[in-house]
Amino acid sequence: MCGLAGLFLPRETAPRDADIAAMLTAMRHRGPDGTGTWTSPDRRYQCGFARLAIIDLDTGGQPIVEAGGRRVLMGNGEIYNYQELRRRPDCAGYAFQTKGDMEPVLPLADSLGADFVHALNGMYALALYEPEPHRLVLVRDRLGIKPLYWSRLAGGGIVFASEVKALFASGLVEPRVCEVAVSSYLAHGWVPAPDTLWQGIHKLPPGHRLTVEADGALRLERYWRPAPAADLPDGADAIREHLTALLDDAVGLQLRSDVPLGALLSGGIDSGLLVALAARRLDRPLNTYTVRFQGAPADESPLAALVAARYGTRHTCFDLSMTDVAAHLPRLAWACDEPLSDASLLPNQLIEDVLGHEVRVALNGTGGDELFAGYGRYFQLPVEARYLRLPQVLRRGLAEPLAGLIDPMTAWRLARSEKFAGDPGAYLHDHSTLFPPPIRALVGNRMVPPPPAQAAHFGNFHGPRQSGMLYADLMTYLPEDLLTLLDRTSMAASVEGRVPFLDHRLVEAALAVPPDIRTPGGRQKGLERAMAAPFLPPEILDAPKQGFASPVPSWLRAGLAEPARRLLTSRRALERGWWSAAGIQRLLADPSRHAHRVYALLMLELTILIHGENRLAAAPQGGLEAFVDG
């Protein structure tokens, strides 16, 4: 888990330099254990690496430069099966310089060419440079666990980095907001790949590689997409055993570390099952951590303690407070580079800050809900099903128009009921968007909403509806929200977050499971509960899904509302024309309904101020007040 940065210029392009040192400084939180740089003799390839040392502490530095400068490799993340790769025949005889996880990429690229990516099991963002024929290949892991951004330069060439702020620090990229992306953010709560909030800056999508040739030609290719496995056994019991074995193997691979390792233990099924499998594999107690937030409506720490006691972990429960929210938000906006409407960003950052004092590697259960149908949006709401029993002519001709006269949101909710059967991808979107058309009208936003990203991906899946909905979330919500949140919060604390549920073998197998086995009787995560039954106590297996919902309405009532109002109704904010002062007042007048929308707009505005207008090279030390009326 590190940060990488670089500049590639075509042979016919005039030489220029990127400020690699400044790029690495902007990402020093990603790599506090040292830096390395390399520049080609003609300066047409310049690169740098900030290291968080996890595996091979002594010889694992990067960039890895082959003898004579034949190739140069950088890799952020971990390739978990590196030990097995080193034993492959096509790696035999290779003169390894390190004992680490990234270097096997080089002999594999010799023997397999571009297909070397299919041999890798891990989370990674790679940059492989070949001086002859002067070619750069950028690769992002299958699920998008690790980030990689790039921008094409005027006159040819690209600059790339693990974070957008490093691109700004290069001296070659100016921060300019893309208004189309603003509308996309309002629709989704994040900007779907390959776009970002920033004009001309692109995310490398999950499962893709970007090749840049000597003449500057760019080729973007998908090398993997989640597809149902062809080797799933028949029968519920065989499937349960098969998926448990895959998860167990993934956990075993992801326990490889040369530094202290632990696991987040929330009290839910996902983290409990991971801890059970991990603890059985270790010859020492596993470090486990639970966080209890003061004043939270739910406390899962007693359930977590049951798992910790059963498996003899070295367990710690931290009590944290989310008071003075305004003091944290600017730092979060700086860390993320792009706005993220997910208000769980703050509690997750507080958790990672604590972990950063305890371990360098932490397992967590991200991905379990997307594989085993843990969200309610994968099922038709009962009220929607009852509404659809009415004849269509009554629904569209009477109920919805009348509802629209009283409350446009009610009419919109009624109309979306049909999408569960007719347009499931759009149904997913409608059950997660914060700014549907009635709310855009309420705040005075006249932008054209984009097509739902989930709908496009659902259309690319061939299989049962529920599986297609999981696939759509795996391609959108998972990398753009959950994994972005995990990467930024963990990296801000110099902690490597690992996600065993997102081993690609398990993902493919889970997508092949028939819905009646995945969720028997319509029970969310029914299959995963059956997988966990031999390992976890009934109190956890039968507990309702809790999760952690940030108490944003309480934040507003406790004092966040006033600085939010001043920031969002400032002259500079209103001049953009994305909302009106009256619209912001309408949101603030009803925090129970609109608090999360206020938060989403607040993070958008802070991102633009911090990275676009003030261009802060380091995390701001002041709170929200420092940006109000500025």
QUIMOSUL-V532783 format. One record per residue. RES is the residue in one small letter. SS is DSSP state (helix for helix, strand for strand, loop for the rest). D_CENTER is the distance of its C-alpha to the mean C-alpha in Angstrom with 1 decimal. Layout:
res=RES ss=SS d_center=D_CENTER
res=RES ss=SS d_center=D_CENTER
//
This chain:
res=m ss=loop d_center=14.3
res=c ss=loop d_center=15.8
res=g ss=strand d_center=15.9
res=l ss=strand d_center=17.8
res=a ss=strand d_center=19.7
res=g ss=strand d_center=22.4
res=l ss=strand d_center=24.9
res=f ss=strand d_center=26.6
res=l ss=loop d_center=29.7
res=p ss=loop d_center=31.9
res=r ss=loop d_center=35.3
res=e ss=loop d_center=37.2
res=t ss=loop d_center=35.1
res=a ss=loop d_center=36.6
res=p ss=loop d_center=35.2
res=r ss=loop d_center=33.0
res=d ss=loop d_center=30.9
res=a ss=loop d_center=27.5
res=d ss=loop d_center=27.4
res=i ss=helix d_center=25.5
res=a ss=helix d_center=26.5
res=a ss=helix d_center=25.1
res=m ss=helix d_center=21.7
res=l ss=helix d_center=21.6
res=t ss=helix d_center=22.8
res=a ss=helix d_center=20.0
res=m ss=loop d_center=17.5
res=r ss=loop d_center=20.0
res=h ss=loop d_center=17.6
res=r ss=loop d_center=15.6
res=g ss=loop d_center=19.0
res=p ss=loop d_center=21.8
res=d ss=loop d_center=23.9
res=g ss=loop d_center=25.3
res=t ss=strand d_center=25.0
res=g ss=strand d_center=26.5
res=t ss=strand d_center=27.5
res=w ss=strand d_center=29.3
res=t ss=strand d_center=31.1
res=s ss=loop d_center=33.1
res=p ss=loop d_center=36.8
res=d ss=loop d_center=36.6
res=r ss=loop d_center=33.6
res=r ss=loop d_center=31.8
res=y ss=strand d_center=28.9
res=q ss=strand d_center=27.7
res=c ss=strand d_center=24.8
res=g ss=strand d_center=23.6
res=f ss=strand d_center=21.5
res=a ss=strand d_center=20.6
res=r ss=loop d_center=20.5
res=l ss=loop d_center=19.2
res=a ss=loop d_center=21.8
res=i ss=loop d_center=20.8
res=i ss=loop d_center=22.9
res=d ss=loop d_center=26.3
res=l ss=loop d_center=26.8
res=d ss=loop d_center=30.1
res=t ss=loop d_center=29.7
res=g ss=loop d_center=26.0
res=g ss=loop d_center=25.9
res=q ss=loop d_center=24.6
res=p ss=loop d_center=25.2
res=i ss=strand d_center=27.1
res=v ss=strand d_center=30.1
res=e ss=loop d_center=32.4
res=a ss=helix d_center=36.1
res=g ss=helix d_center=37.6
res=g ss=helix d_center=34.2
res=r ss=loop d_center=33.9
res=r ss=strand d_center=30.1
res=v ss=strand d_center=27.4
res=l ss=strand d_center=24.1
res=m ss=strand d_center=21.0
res=g ss=strand d_center=18.0
res=n ss=strand d_center=14.9
res=g ss=strand d_center=13.7
res=e ss=strand d_center=16.0
res=i ss=strand d_center=18.1
res=y ss=loop d_center=19.1
res=n ss=loop d_center=22.1
res=y ss=helix d_center=23.7
res=q ss=helix d_center=26.9
res=e ss=helix d_center=27.5
res=l ss=helix d_center=26.9
res=r ss=helix d_center=29.4
res=r ss=loop d_center=32.0
res=r ss=loop d_center=31.8
res=p ss=helix d_center=35.0
res=d ss=helix d_center=33.4
res=c ss=helix d_center=32.3
res=a ss=loop d_center=35.8
res=g ss=loop d_center=37.8
res=y ss=loop d_center=34.9
res=a ss=loop d_center=35.6
res=f ss=loop d_center=32.5
res=q ss=loop d_center=32.2
res=t ss=loop d_center=29.6
res=k ss=loop d_center=28.9
res=g ss=loop d_center=25.1
res=d ss=loop d_center=22.4
res=m ss=loop d_center=21.8
res=e ss=loop d_center=25.5
res=p ss=helix d_center=26.1
res=v ss=helix d_center=24.2
res=l ss=helix d_center=27.4
res=p ss=helix d_center=30.0
res=l ss=helix d_center=27.8
res=a ss=helix d_center=27.5
res=d ss=helix d_center=31.3
res=s ss=helix d_center=32.0
res=l ss=helix d_center=29.3
res=g ss=helix d_center=28.6
res=a ss=helix d_center=25.3
res=d ss=helix d_center=24.9
res=f ss=helix d_center=24.2
res=v ss=helix d_center=20.5
res=h ss=helix d_center=21.6
res=a ss=helix d_center=23.0
res=l ss=loop d_center=19.9
res=n ss=loop d_center=18.0
res=g ss=strand d_center=15.0
res=m ss=strand d_center=11.8
res=y ss=strand d_center=13.0
res=a ss=strand d_center=13.5
res=l ss=strand d_center=17.3
res=a ss=strand d_center=20.0
res=l ss=strand d_center=23.4
res=y ss=strand d_center=26.4
res=e ss=strand d_center=29.9
res=p ss=loop d_center=32.7
res=e ss=loop d_center=34.8
res=p ss=loop d_center=34.1
res=h ss=loop d_center=32.0
res=r ss=strand d_center=28.7
res=l ss=strand d_center=25.0
res=v ss=strand d_center=22.3
res=l ss=strand d_center=18.6
res=v ss=strand d_center=16.4
res=r ss=strand d_center=12.7
res=d ss=loop d_center=12.1
res=r ss=loop d_center=12.4
res=l ss=loop d_center=9.1
res=g ss=loop d_center=7.0
res=i ss=loop d_center=6.2
res=k ss=loop d_center=7.9
res=p ss=loop d_center=8.3
res=l ss=loop d_center=11.7
res=y ss=strand d_center=13.6
res=w ss=strand d_center=17.3
res=s ss=strand d_center=20.2
res=r ss=strand d_center=23.6
res=l ss=loop d_center=26.5
res=a ss=loop d_center=29.7
res=g ss=loop d_center=32.3
res=g ss=loop d_center=29.9
res=g ss=loop d_center=27.4
res=i ss=strand d_center=23.7
res=v ss=strand d_center=22.0
res=f ss=strand d_center=18.5
res=a ss=strand d_center=16.3
res=s ss=loop d_center=13.0
res=e ss=loop d_center=12.8
res=v ss=helix d_center=14.6
res=k ss=helix d_center=17.0
res=a ss=helix d_center=18.4
res=l ss=helix d_center=19.3
res=f ss=helix d_center=21.2
res=a ss=helix d_center=22.8
res=s ss=loop d_center=24.2
res=g ss=loop d_center=26.9
res=l ss=loop d_center=26.4
res=v ss=loop d_center=23.8
res=e ss=loop d_center=24.6
res=p ss=loop d_center=22.1
res=r ss=loop d_center=23.1
res=v ss=strand d_center=21.3
res=c ss=loop d_center=21.1
res=e ss=helix d_center=22.5
res=v ss=helix d_center=21.4
res=a ss=helix d_center=17.7
res=v ss=helix d_center=18.8
res=s ss=helix d_center=20.0
res=s ss=helix d_center=16.9
res=y ss=helix d_center=14.9
res=l ss=helix d_center=17.6
res=a ss=helix d_center=17.4
res=h ss=helix d_center=13.8
res=g ss=loop d_center=12.5
res=w ss=loop d_center=10.2
res=v ss=loop d_center=11.7
res=p ss=loop d_center=11.3
res=a ss=loop d_center=11.4
res=p ss=loop d_center=13.8
res=d ss=loop d_center=14.6
res=t ss=loop d_center=13.6
res=l ss=loop d_center=15.6
res=w ss=strand d_center=17.9
res=q ss=loop d_center=20.8
res=g ss=loop d_center=20.9
res=i ss=strand d_center=17.5
res=h ss=strand d_center=15.3
res=k ss=strand d_center=12.0
res=l ss=loop d_center=12.9
res=p ss=loop d_center=11.5
res=p ss=loop d_center=10.4
res=g ss=loop d_center=13.7
res=h ss=strand d_center=15.7
res=r ss=strand d_center=18.1
res=l ss=strand d_center=19.9
res=t ss=strand d_center=23.5
res=v ss=strand d_center=25.6
res=e ss=loop d_center=29.3
res=a ss=loop d_center=32.2
res=d ss=loop d_center=33.3
res=g ss=loop d_center=29.9
res=a ss=loop d_center=29.1
res=l ss=strand d_center=25.4
res=r ss=strand d_center=24.3
res=l ss=strand d_center=20.8
res=e ss=strand d_center=20.7
res=r ss=strand d_center=18.6
res=y ss=loop d_center=19.4
res=w ss=loop d_center=17.6
res=r ss=loop d_center=16.5
res=p ss=loop d_center=16.2
res=a ss=loop d_center=19.9
res=p ss=loop d_center=22.0
res=a ss=loop d_center=23.7
res=a ss=loop d_center=27.4
res=d ss=loop d_center=28.5
res=l ss=loop d_center=27.6
res=p ss=loop d_center=30.8
res=d ss=loop d_center=32.8
res=g ss=loop d_center=33.1
res=a ss=helix d_center=31.0
res=d ss=helix d_center=32.1
res=a ss=helix d_center=31.5
res=i ss=helix d_center=28.0
res=r ss=helix d_center=27.2
res=e ss=helix d_center=28.6
res=h ss=helix d_center=26.9
res=l ss=helix d_center=23.3
res=t ss=helix d_center=24.2
res=a ss=helix d_center=25.5
res=l ss=helix d_center=22.4
res=l ss=helix d_center=20.2
res=d ss=helix d_center=22.9
res=d ss=helix d_center=22.9
res=a ss=helix d_center=19.2
res=v ss=helix d_center=19.6
res=g ss=helix d_center=22.7
res=l ss=helix d_center=21.0
res=q ss=helix d_center=18.2
res=l ss=loop d_center=20.9
res=r ss=loop d_center=22.2
res=s ss=loop d_center=22.3
res=d ss=loop d_center=25.0
res=v ss=loop d_center=23.9
res=p ss=loop d_center=23.6
res=l ss=strand d_center=21.1
res=g ss=strand d_center=20.3
res=a ss=strand d_center=18.4
res=l ss=strand d_center=17.1
res=l ss=loop d_center=19.6
res=s ss=loop d_center=19.1
res=g ss=loop d_center=22.0
res=g ss=loop d_center=20.2
res=i ss=helix d_center=20.6
res=d ss=helix d_center=17.3
res=s ss=helix d_center=17.7
res=g ss=helix d_center=21.4
res=l ss=helix d_center=21.5
res=l ss=helix d_center=19.4
res=v ss=helix d_center=21.8
res=a ss=helix d_center=24.8
res=l ss=helix d_center=24.1
res=a ss=helix d_center=23.2
res=a ss=helix d_center=26.3
res=r ss=helix d_center=28.6
res=r ss=helix d_center=27.7
res=l ss=loop d_center=28.4
res=d ss=loop d_center=31.9
res=r ss=loop d_center=31.0
res=p ss=loop d_center=29.4
res=l ss=loop d_center=25.6
res=n ss=strand d_center=24.3
res=t ss=strand d_center=22.6
res=y ss=strand d_center=21.4
res=t ss=strand d_center=21.5
res=v ss=strand d_center=21.0
res=r ss=strand d_center=23.4
res=f ss=strand d_center=23.1
res=q ss=loop d_center=26.5
res=g ss=loop d_center=27.5
res=a ss=loop d_center=24.6
res=p ss=loop d_center=26.0
res=a ss=loop d_center=24.9
res=d ss=loop d_center=25.4
res=e ss=loop d_center=24.1
res=s ss=helix d_center=25.4
res=p ss=helix d_center=28.6
res=l ss=helix d_center=26.8
res=a ss=helix d_center=24.7
res=a ss=helix d_center=28.1
res=l ss=helix d_center=29.5
res=v ss=helix d_center=27.1
res=a ss=helix d_center=27.5
res=a ss=helix d_center=31.3
res=r ss=helix d_center=31.4
res=y ss=loop d_center=29.7
res=g ss=loop d_center=31.2
res=t ss=loop d_center=28.1
res=r ss=strand d_center=28.5
res=h ss=strand d_center=26.9
res=t ss=strand d_center=26.2
res=c ss=strand d_center=25.5
res=f ss=strand d_center=24.7
res=d ss=strand d_center=25.8
res=l ss=strand d_center=23.8
res=s ss=loop d_center=24.5
res=m ss=loop d_center=22.6
res=t ss=loop d_center=25.6
res=d ss=loop d_center=25.9
res=v ss=loop d_center=22.5
res=a ss=helix d_center=23.6
res=a ss=helix d_center=23.9
res=h ss=helix d_center=20.2
res=l ss=helix d_center=18.7
res=p ss=helix d_center=19.7
res=r ss=helix d_center=18.1
res=l ss=helix d_center=14.7
res=a ss=helix d_center=15.1
res=w ss=helix d_center=16.2
res=a ss=helix d_center=13.3
res=c ss=helix d_center=10.7
res=d ss=loop d_center=13.1
res=e ss=loop d_center=12.1
res=p ss=loop d_center=12.7
res=l ss=loop d_center=10.3
res=s ss=loop d_center=12.7
res=d ss=loop d_center=11.1
res=a ss=loop d_center=14.0
res=s ss=helix d_center=12.7
res=l ss=helix d_center=11.3
res=l ss=helix d_center=14.9
res=p ss=helix d_center=15.7
res=n ss=helix d_center=12.7
res=q ss=helix d_center=13.8
res=l ss=helix d_center=17.3
res=i ss=helix d_center=16.5
res=e ss=helix d_center=15.0
res=d ss=helix d_center=18.0
res=v ss=helix d_center=20.3
res=l ss=helix d_center=18.8
res=g ss=loop d_center=19.2
res=h ss=loop d_center=23.0
res=e ss=loop d_center=23.1
res=v ss=loop d_center=21.0
res=r ss=loop d_center=19.1
res=v ss=strand d_center=17.0
res=a ss=strand d_center=15.7
res=l ss=strand d_center=14.9
res=n ss=loop d_center=13.0
res=g ss=loop d_center=13.0
res=t ss=loop d_center=9.4
res=g ss=loop d_center=10.2
res=g ss=helix d_center=13.8
res=d ss=helix d_center=14.0
res=e ss=helix d_center=12.8
res=l ss=helix d_center=15.3
res=f ss=helix d_center=18.1
res=a ss=loop d_center=18.1
res=g ss=loop d_center=17.4
res=y ss=loop d_center=17.1
res=g ss=helix d_center=20.3
res=r ss=helix d_center=19.4
res=y ss=helix d_center=20.1
res=f ss=loop d_center=23.7
res=q ss=loop d_center=26.2
res=l ss=loop d_center=27.1
res=p ss=helix d_center=30.7
res=v ss=helix d_center=31.8
res=e ss=helix d_center=30.6
res=a ss=helix d_center=32.4
res=r ss=helix d_center=35.5
res=y ss=helix d_center=35.3
res=l ss=loop d_center=35.1
res=r ss=loop d_center=38.5
res=l ss=loop d_center=40.1
res=p ss=loop d_center=41.5
res=q ss=helix d_center=39.3
res=v ss=helix d_center=42.2
res=l ss=helix d_center=42.2
res=r ss=helix d_center=38.4
res=r ss=helix d_center=38.2
res=g ss=helix d_center=41.7
res=l ss=helix d_center=42.2
res=a ss=helix d_center=39.4
res=e ss=helix d_center=36.6
res=p ss=helix d_center=39.0
res=l ss=helix d_center=40.6
res=a ss=helix d_center=37.3
res=g ss=helix d_center=36.2
res=l ss=helix d_center=39.3
res=i ss=helix d_center=38.4
res=d ss=loop d_center=34.7
res=p ss=helix d_center=32.6
res=m ss=helix d_center=29.5
res=t ss=helix d_center=31.5
res=a ss=helix d_center=32.6
res=w ss=helix d_center=29.2
res=r ss=helix d_center=28.0
res=l ss=helix d_center=31.1
res=a ss=helix d_center=30.6
res=r ss=helix d_center=27.0
res=s ss=loop d_center=28.6
res=e ss=loop d_center=29.8
res=k ss=helix d_center=26.4
res=f ss=helix d_center=25.6
res=a ss=helix d_center=28.2
res=g ss=helix d_center=28.5
res=d ss=loop d_center=25.0
res=p ss=helix d_center=22.4
res=g ss=helix d_center=19.4
res=a ss=helix d_center=20.8
res=y ss=helix d_center=21.4
res=l ss=helix d_center=17.8
res=h ss=helix d_center=17.2
res=d ss=helix d_center=20.3
res=h ss=loop d_center=19.3
res=s ss=loop d_center=16.1
res=t ss=loop d_center=17.2
res=l ss=loop d_center=18.7
res=f ss=loop d_center=21.0
res=p ss=loop d_center=23.0
res=p ss=helix d_center=26.3
res=p ss=helix d_center=28.4
res=i ss=helix d_center=26.1
res=r ss=helix d_center=26.0
res=a ss=helix d_center=29.8
res=l ss=helix d_center=29.9
res=v ss=helix d_center=28.2
res=g ss=loop d_center=30.0
res=n ss=loop d_center=27.3
res=r ss=loop d_center=28.9
res=m ss=loop d_center=26.1
res=v ss=loop d_center=25.9
res=p ss=loop d_center=22.9
res=p ss=loop d_center=20.9
res=p ss=loop d_center=20.9
res=p ss=loop d_center=18.2
res=a ss=helix d_center=15.4
res=q ss=helix d_center=15.5
res=a ss=helix d_center=19.2
res=a ss=helix d_center=19.2
res=h ss=helix d_center=17.0
res=f ss=helix d_center=19.1
res=g ss=helix d_center=22.1
res=n ss=loop d_center=21.2
res=f ss=loop d_center=21.2
res=h ss=loop d_center=24.7
res=g ss=loop d_center=25.2
res=p ss=loop d_center=25.5
res=r ss=helix d_center=24.0
res=q ss=helix d_center=21.9
res=s ss=helix d_center=20.4
res=g ss=helix d_center=19.7
res=m ss=helix d_center=17.9
res=l ss=helix d_center=15.6
res=y ss=helix d_center=15.2
res=a ss=helix d_center=14.4
res=d ss=helix d_center=11.6
res=l ss=helix d_center=10.3
res=m ss=helix d_center=10.5
res=t ss=loop d_center=9.2
res=y ss=helix d_center=7.9
res=l ss=helix d_center=5.7
res=p ss=helix d_center=3.8
res=e ss=helix d_center=4.9
res=d ss=helix d_center=4.8
res=l ss=helix d_center=4.1
res=l ss=helix d_center=1.7
res=t ss=helix d_center=2.8
res=l ss=helix d_center=5.3
res=l ss=helix d_center=5.9
res=d ss=helix d_center=6.5
res=r ss=helix d_center=8.5
res=t ss=helix d_center=10.3
res=s ss=helix d_center=11.2
res=m ss=helix d_center=12.2
res=a ss=helix d_center=14.2
res=a ss=loop d_center=16.1
res=s ss=loop d_center=16.4
res=v ss=loop d_center=15.1
res=e ss=strand d_center=13.4
res=g ss=strand d_center=11.1
res=r ss=strand d_center=11.9
res=v ss=loop d_center=11.0
res=p ss=helix d_center=14.3
res=f ss=helix d_center=13.7
res=l ss=helix d_center=11.7
res=d ss=loop d_center=14.8
res=h ss=helix d_center=15.5
res=r ss=helix d_center=19.0
res=l ss=helix d_center=18.1
res=v ss=helix d_center=15.9
res=e ss=helix d_center=18.9
res=a ss=helix d_center=21.3
res=a ss=helix d_center=19.6
res=l ss=helix d_center=19.6
res=a ss=helix d_center=23.3
res=v ss=loop d_center=24.3
res=p ss=loop d_center=26.6
res=p ss=helix d_center=25.6
res=d ss=helix d_center=28.8
res=i ss=helix d_center=27.8
res=r ss=helix d_center=24.1
res=t ss=loop d_center=25.2
res=p ss=helix d_center=28.9
res=g ss=helix d_center=30.7
res=g ss=helix d_center=27.6
res=r ss=loop d_center=26.3
res=q ss=loop d_center=22.6
res=k ss=loop d_center=21.4
res=g ss=helix d_center=25.0
res=l ss=helix d_center=24.6
res=e ss=helix d_center=22.2
res=r ss=helix d_center=24.8
res=a ss=helix d_center=27.4
res=m ss=helix d_center=25.5
res=a ss=helix d_center=25.3
res=a ss=loop d_center=28.9
res=p ss=loop d_center=30.5
res=f ss=loop d_center=28.3
res=l ss=loop d_center=27.7
res=p ss=loop d_center=30.3
res=p ss=helix d_center=31.1
res=e ss=helix d_center=30.1
res=i ss=helix d_center=26.4
res=l ss=helix d_center=26.8
res=d ss=loop d_center=28.5
res=a ss=loop d_center=26.5
res=p ss=loop d_center=24.8
res=k ss=loop d_center=21.0
res=q ss=loop d_center=20.5
res=g ss=loop d_center=16.9
res=f ss=loop d_center=16.9
res=a ss=loop d_center=17.6
res=s ss=loop d_center=18.0
res=p ss=loop d_center=21.6
res=v ss=helix d_center=21.3
res=p ss=helix d_center=24.8
res=s ss=helix d_center=26.2
res=w ss=helix d_center=24.6
res=l ss=helix d_center=26.3
res=r ss=helix d_center=29.6
res=a ss=helix d_center=29.5
res=g ss=helix d_center=29.6
res=l ss=helix d_center=26.4
res=a ss=helix d_center=28.0
res=e ss=helix d_center=30.6
res=p ss=helix d_center=28.5
res=a ss=helix d_center=26.0
res=r ss=helix d_center=29.1
res=r ss=helix d_center=30.5
res=l ss=helix d_center=27.4
res=l ss=helix d_center=26.7
res=t ss=loop d_center=30.4
res=s ss=loop d_center=31.2
res=r ss=helix d_center=33.1
res=r ss=helix d_center=30.4
res=a ss=helix d_center=27.8
res=l ss=helix d_center=30.4
res=e ss=helix d_center=31.6
res=r ss=loop d_center=28.4
res=g ss=loop d_center=29.4
res=w ss=loop d_center=26.1
res=w ss=loop d_center=27.6
res=s ss=loop d_center=31.0
res=a ss=helix d_center=32.3
res=a ss=helix d_center=33.7
res=g ss=helix d_center=30.4
res=i ss=helix d_center=28.8
res=q ss=helix d_center=31.8
res=r ss=helix d_center=31.4
res=l ss=helix d_center=27.9
res=l ss=helix d_center=29.0
res=a ss=loop d_center=32.1
res=d ss=loop d_center=30.3
res=p ss=helix d_center=27.4
res=s ss=helix d_center=27.3
res=r ss=helix d_center=26.3
res=h ss=helix d_center=24.5
res=a ss=helix d_center=23.0
res=h ss=helix d_center=19.3
res=r ss=helix d_center=20.4
res=v ss=helix d_center=22.1
res=y ss=helix d_center=19.0
res=a ss=helix d_center=16.9
res=l ss=helix d_center=19.8
res=l ss=helix d_center=20.2
res=m ss=helix d_center=16.8
res=l ss=helix d_center=17.5
res=e ss=helix d_center=20.9
res=l ss=helix d_center=20.0
res=t ss=helix d_center=17.5
res=i ss=helix d_center=20.4
res=l ss=helix d_center=23.0
res=i ss=helix d_center=21.3
res=h ss=helix d_center=20.1
res=g ss=helix d_center=22.3
res=e ss=helix d_center=25.6
res=n ss=loop d_center=25.9
res=r ss=loop d_center=23.8
res=l ss=loop d_center=23.3
res=a ss=loop d_center=23.0
res=a ss=loop d_center=22.2
res=a ss=loop d_center=20.6
res=p ss=loop d_center=23.0
res=q ss=loop d_center=25.2
res=g ss=loop d_center=26.5
res=g ss=loop d_center=25.2
res=l ss=helix d_center=25.0
res=e ss=helix d_center=28.7
res=a ss=helix d_center=28.6
res=f ss=helix d_center=27.0
res=v ss=loop d_center=29.2
res=d ss=loop d_center=32.3
res=g ss=loop d_center=31.5
//
